[in-house]
Amino acid sequence: MSASSCSPSGTDGSTRPPAVMTHPHEDAIVRKDGGLDNAQARLAAIAGGTHPTPTNSPQRKQLGVEHTLSTPLELDHIPLQIKKMVLQIRPDNAIPHRLLSAAVLGILMVLLQGPTEAQPSPGYYPSSMVRSTPFSQPYSILWGPQHQSLSADQTALTLWLDRSSGSGFKSKRAYRNGYFGVSIKVQPGYTAGVNTAFYLSNTEVYPGYHDEIDVELLGTIPGEPYTLQTNVYVRGTGDAHPIVGREMRFHLWFDPTAAFHHYAVLWNPDEIVFLVDDVPVHRYQKKVEATFPEREMWAYGSVWDASDWATDNGRYRADYRYQPFVSRFREFKVAGCEVGAPASCRPVAAGPGGGLSAQQGAAMRWAQQRSMVYYYCQDGSKDRSNYPEC
């Protein structure tokens, strides 16, 4: 996450609310009640479990069916392997709807008969040791209140991004360490450029010289997976030129649009551990004091336009014909030592013996070998003097 994303920002990267953008090819949605504008209709449709697809969308053109289907072909809930295989079908002539449906069904049956690799047990489940709380107990709205919807029991929060703004929230208290987790479900379909973020930061207190610990789900194009990016900035390395980040990126072993999954940061004085459904995926240990965040931080969540870099290094940008871009949050878990806590406050342990156990380490190696697609220590373009831990 860039430094600018840590404060309220619009789709143009500024700190002011963005102006409304116009799109020359905005598609109208058929409205049964005649009372919703395009963005509202899309939000209502998504809330109801459907995802309108513009008739001139790249998804339909790739399939060669934009002139043969009376309704959009829904691929959002088809497993990723099938999407990739189906999207390779590019006939010179359009395929009849029934034939294409039969092909998809055949591929599905073949794949379901094949072996699947189960997620290993880490043997230690910190998320089960921290109770969930209503949103308003640890958090409050930070920006974009008109782009948030909180459930009546305050256990679930929906944020969305459209051409006018995104939205974000912030913890009410600052922490010296702790466990910070939330379950997230992101939107399928075309989501390039969209960043759904959960992170720790102190940029409002130390502007230009801040610390940050990021968990980011980076949007994508149909047929390609979301990217989970984890990152650490220390003492302004996210504000420097060039930026010195410690990114690891993953194509997850599940579809993050199909169900909620729990993403967490465990930060204590010795290490930072990023967890997905309690499986450690990235461990950043304190090797040198100057490269480890020790100052107080707040927890944040947001959805915002990161088109400049989020999807294929900016090749694919947010396309507001597909707005709103919706991200859902629930199971808010916070446990740690607040600023001003007594000396008796003990940090949350990363494992049953303090550090990661052998079983947790094996689960982390499984996740990295199976799903990791980028590791900063293996990037030959990096200046190694900035990364003593490598």
C-alpha positions in Angstrom: 0.0 0.0 0.0 1.3 3.4 -0.9 1.6 6.1 1.8 -1.3 8.0 0.3 -3.6 5.1 0.9 -3.3 5.3 4.7 -5.4 8.5 4.8 -8.8 9.3 3.2 -8.2 9.5 -0.5 -10.3 9.5 -3.6 -9.8 7.6 -6.8 -7.4 10.1 -8.1 -5.0 9.5 -5.2 -5.7 12.9 -3.6 -6.7 13.5 0.0 -9.9 15.3 -1.0 -13.1 13.6 -2.0 -12.8 12.8 -5.8 -14.9 14.6 -8.3 -17.5 12.5 -10.1 -16.1 10.8 -13.1 -18.0 10.3 -16.3 -17.7 7.3 -18.6 -18.5 7.6 -22.3 -19.7 4.0 -22.5 -21.7 3.6 -19.3 -24.2 0.8 -19.6 -27.8 1.3 -18.4 -29.3 -1.4 -16.2 -32.9 -2.6 -16.7 -34.7 -1.4 -13.6 -37.9 -3.1 -12.6 -38.9 -0.3 -10.2 -37.6 2.5 -12.4 -36.2 4.3 -9.3 -32.6 3.3 -9.1 -29.7 4.9 -10.9 -27.0 2.7 -12.4 -24.7 2.6 -9.4 -27.6 2.0 -7.0 -28.9 -0.8 -9.2 -25.6 -2.5 -9.3 -25.2 -2.3 -5.5 -28.7 -3.7 -5.0 -28.0 -6.5 -7.5 -24.7 -7.4 -5.8 -26.4 -7.3 -2.4 -28.9 -9.8 -3.8 -26.1 -12.1 -5.0 -26.0 -11.3 -8.7 -23.4 -9.3 -10.6 -24.6 -7.4 -13.7 -22.2 -7.7 -16.7 -22.2 -4.9 -19.3 -23.2 -6.2 -22.7 -19.9 -4.9 -24.2 -17.7 -6.3 -21.4 -14.3 -7.9 -22.1 -15.6 -11.1 -20.4 -18.3 -11.6 -23.0 -16.2 -10.6 -25.9 -13.5 -13.1 -24.9 -16.1 -15.8 -25.1 -17.3 -14.7 -28.5 -20.9 -14.7 -27.3 -21.8 -11.1 -27.1 -24.3 -11.4 -30.0 -25.7 -14.8 -29.2 -26.7 -14.7 -25.5 -29.8 -12.9 -24.5 -28.4 -12.7 -20.9 -24.8 -12.4 -19.6 -22.9 -15.6 -19.1 -22.2 -15.8 -15.4 -18.7 -17.1 -14.7 -18.2 -15.4 -11.3 -18.9 -18.5 -9.2 -17.2 -21.1 -11.5 -13.9 -22.4 -10.0 -10.7 -20.6 -11.3 -9.4 -23.6 -13.2 -12.6 -23.8 -15.2 -12.6 -20.1 -15.9 -9.2 -20.3 -17.4 -10.1 -23.2 -19.6 -13.3 -21.7 -20.7 -11.7 -18.3 -21.5 -9.3 -20.0 -23.8 -12.2 -20.8 -26.2 -12.0 -18.0 -28.8 -13.8 -19.3 -31.9 -14.1 -17.4 -35.1 -17.8 -17.8 -34.9 -20.0 -17.5 -31.8 -20.7 -20.7 -29.8 -24.4 -21.4 -29.2 -25.3 -20.9 -25.5 -26.3 -24.6 -25.0 -23.0 -25.9 -26.5 -20.9 -23.6 -24.3 -22.9 -24.6 -21.2 -22.3 -28.3 -22.0 -18.6 -27.6 -22.4 -18.4 -25.9 -19.1 -20.3 -28.7 -17.4 -18.0 -31.3 -18.9 -14.9 -29.5 -17.7 -16.4 -29.2 -14.2 -17.1 -32.9 -14.0 -13.5 -33.8 -15.1 -11.9 -31.4 -12.5 -14.2 -32.5 -9.7 -12.9 -36.1 -10.2 -9.3 -35.1 -9.8 -7.4 -35.0 -6.5 -7.5 -31.8 -4.4 -4.8 -30.7 -2.0 -6.2 -29.9 1.5 -5.0 -27.0 3.5 -2.7 -28.4 6.3 -3.5 -27.8 9.9 -1.2 -25.3 11.6 -2.0 -26.9 14.9 -2.4 -23.5 16.6 -5.4 -21.2 16.0 -4.9 -17.7 17.4 -8.2 -16.5 15.8 -10.1 -18.9 18.1 -8.5 -17.3 21.1 -9.7 -13.8 20.4 -13.5 -13.2 20.5 -15.2 -11.2 17.8 -16.7 -7.9 18.7 -19.3 -5.6 17.2 -17.7 -3.2 14.7 -18.3 -0.1 16.8 -16.5 -1.4 19.8 -12.9 -1.3 18.4 -13.6 0.8 15.2 -15.2 3.9 13.9 -15.8 5.3 10.4 -12.8 7.2 9.1 -13.9 8.4 5.6 -16.5 7.7 3.0 -19.5 7.2 5.4 -21.9 7.3 2.4 -20.1 4.2 1.1 -20.5 2.0 4.1 -23.4 -0.1 5.4 -23.3 -1.6 8.9 -25.6 -4.5 9.8 -28.2 -3.9 12.5 -26.3 -6.1 15.0 -23.0 -4.3 14.0 -21.3 -7.6 13.2 -20.9 -7.1 9.5 -19.7 -4.1 7.5 -20.0 -3.5 3.8 -17.7 -1.0 2.0 -17.9 -0.1 -1.6 -15.9 2.0 -4.2 -17.5 3.9 -7.0 -16.3 6.7 -9.2 -17.0 9.2 -6.5 -15.2 7.7 -3.5 -14.1 4.6 -1.6 -14.5 4.1 2.2 -12.5 3.3 5.2 -12.5 2.7 9.0 -10.0 3.0 11.8 -9.5 1.6 15.3 -10.4 3.9 18.2 -7.2 3.1 20.0 -3.5 2.8 19.2 -1.6 -0.4 20.0 2.0 -1.3 20.8 1.4 -4.9 19.6 -1.4 -7.3 19.2 -3.5 -9.6 17.1 -5.7 -7.9 14.5 -8.0 -10.0 12.4 -11.1 -9.7 10.2 -13.0 -12.0 7.8 -13.3 -10.6 4.3 -15.2 -11.5 1.2 -14.4 -9.7 -2.0 -16.4 -9.2 -5.3 -16.0 -11.4 -8.3 -15.8 -10.3 -11.9 -13.8 -7.4 -13.2 -12.2 -5.7 -10.1 -8.8 -4.6 -11.6 -7.3 -1.7 -9.7 -9.4 -2.2 -6.6 -7.6 -2.6 -3.3 -9.4 -4.1 -0.3 -7.0 -3.4 2.6 -6.7 -4.3 6.2 -3.6 -2.8 7.8 -1.8 -1.2 10.7 -0.3 2.3 10.4 0.7 5.5 12.2 0.9 7.8 9.2 -1.5 10.3 10.8 1.0 10.8 13.7 4.2 10.4 11.7 3.5 11.8 8.2 6.3 11.2 5.8 8.1 8.9 8.3 5.5 6.3 9.2 5.3 2.6 9.9 2.8 0.2 8.2 1.9 -3.5 8.1 -0.4 -4.4 5.2 -2.8 -7.1 4.1 -4.2 -6.3 0.7 -6.5 -8.1 -1.6 -5.7 -6.8 -5.1 -8.5 -6.9 -7.7 -8.2 -8.7 -11.0 -9.7 -9.4 -14.4 -12.0 -12.3 -15.2 -10.1 -15.6 -15.5 -7.3 -14.5 -13.3 -7.0 -14.8 -9.5 -7.0 -12.2 -6.9 -3.6 -11.4 -5.4 -3.0 -11.3 -1.7 -0.1 -8.9 -0.9 1.5 -8.6 2.5 4.0 -5.8 3.2 5.9 -4.0 5.9 7.1 -0.4 5.9 9.4 0.9 8.7 10.3 4.5 9.6 9.3 6.1 6.3 10.4 3.4 3.9 6.9 3.6 2.4 7.4 7.4 1.9 10.9 7.2 0.4 11.9 7.5 -3.2 12.3 4.8 -4.2 9.9 3.0 -1.8 11.5 0.2 0.1 8.8 -2.4 0.7 8.9 -5.9 1.9 6.2 -7.5 -0.2 5.1 -11.1 -0.5 2.3 -11.9 -3.0 0.1 -15.0 -3.2 -2.5 -16.5 -5.5 -4.5 -18.1 -2.7 -5.4 -21.8 -2.6 -9.1 -20.8 -2.5 -11.4 -18.3 -4.2 -11.7 -15.2 -1.9 -14.9 -14.2 -3.7 -16.8 -17.4 -2.9 -16.8 -17.2 0.9 -15.4 -15.3 3.9 -11.9 -16.0 5.0 -10.0 -14.7 8.0 -7.0 -12.5 7.4 -4.9 -11.4 10.3 -1.7 -9.6 11.4 0.0 -10.8 14.6 2.5 -8.2 15.7 4.7 -8.6 18.8 8.1 -7.3 19.8 9.9 -10.1 18.1 8.1 -10.7 14.8 5.2 -10.0 12.5 3.2 -13.0 11.3 0.6 -12.7 8.5 -2.1 -15.4 8.7 -4.8 -16.6 6.4 -7.4 -18.8 8.1 -4.7 -19.2 10.9 -2.1 -20.5 8.4 1.0 -18.4 8.5 1.9 -17.2 5.1 4.6 -14.5 5.8 6.9 -14.2 8.8 8.9 -11.1 9.3 11.3 -11.4 12.2 13.1 -8.6 14.0 16.7 -9.0 12.8 17.8 -5.4 13.0 16.1 -2.8 15.2 16.1 -0.2 12.5 14.0 -2.4 10.2 11.3 -3.4 12.6 8.2 -1.3 13.5 8.1 -0.5 17.2 6.0 2.7 17.4 2.3 2.6 18.2 -0.1 1.9 15.4 -3.8 1.9 14.7 -5.8 -0.7 12.7 -7.5 0.3 9.5 -9.7 -1.2 6.8 -10.6 0.3 3.4 -11.5 -0.2 -0.2 -9.9 2.3 -2.7 -8.7 2.8 -6.2 -5.0 1.6 -6.6 -5.1 1.5 -10.4 -1.6 2.9 -10.7 0.0 -0.4 -9.5 -2.5 -2.9 -8.0 -3.2 -5.2 -11.1 -0.4 -6.3 -13.3 1.7 -3.2 -12.2 -1.1 -0.9 -13.4 -1.7 -2.5 -16.8 -5.4 -3.0 -15.9 -7.2 -0.2 -14.2 -10.5 0.2 -12.4 -13.3 0.3 -14.9 -16.3 2.1 -13.4 -18.7 0.5 -15.8 -18.6 -2.4 -13.2 -19.2 -0.2 -10.1 -19.8 -0.4 -7.3 -16.9 -2.6 -6.1 -18.1 -4.2 -2.9 -16.0 -5.7 -0.1 -17.6 -7.2 3.0 -16.0 -7.4 6.5 -17.1 -9.4 9.6 -15.7 -11.1 12.7 -13.7 -8.2 13.9 -11.0 -9.4 16.3 -8.6 -7.2 18.2 -6.4 -8.2 21.2 -3.2 -6.5 22.2 -1.5 -4.0 24.4 -2.8 -0.5 23.9 -0.7 2.6 24.3 -0.6 3.3 28.1 -1.3 -0.3 29.0 0.5 -1.5 32.2 3.8 -3.3 32.0 2.0 -6.5 32.9 0.3 -6.5 29.5 1.8 -9.4 27.5 1.9 -9.6 23.7 -0.1 -12.2 21.9 2.1 -15.2 21.2 2.7 -16.3 17.6 2.7 -20.0 18.5 2.1 -22.3 21.4 5.6 -21.9 22.7 5.9 -18.2 21.9 7.3 -18.4 18.3 6.0 -20.4 15.5 5.8 -24.2 16.1 7.3 -26.8 13.7 3.7 -27.6 12.6 3.0 -23.9 11.9 6.3 -23.6 10.0 5.4 -26.6 7.9 2.0 -25.0 7.1 3.7 -21.8 6.1 6.1 -23.6 3.8 3.1 -25.4 2.2 1.4 -22.0 1.6 4.5 -20.4 0.2 5.5 -23.3 -2.1 2.0 -23.7 -3.4 0.7 -20.1 -3.6 3.6 -17.5 -3.4 4.2 -15.6 -6.7 6.5 -12.9 -5.5 9.1 -12.5 -2.6 11.1 -9.3 -2.3 14.2 -11.1 -1.1 14.3 -13.0 -4.5 13.9 -9.8 -6.5 17.2 -9.2 -8.2 16.3 -5.6 -9.0 16.2 -4.7 -5.3 19.2 -2.9 -3.6 20.2 -5.6 -1.1 21.7 -3.0 1.3 18.1 -2.0 2.1 17.2 -5.5 3.2 19.7 -6.9 5.8 17.2 -9.6 6.7 17.6 -11.2 3.2 
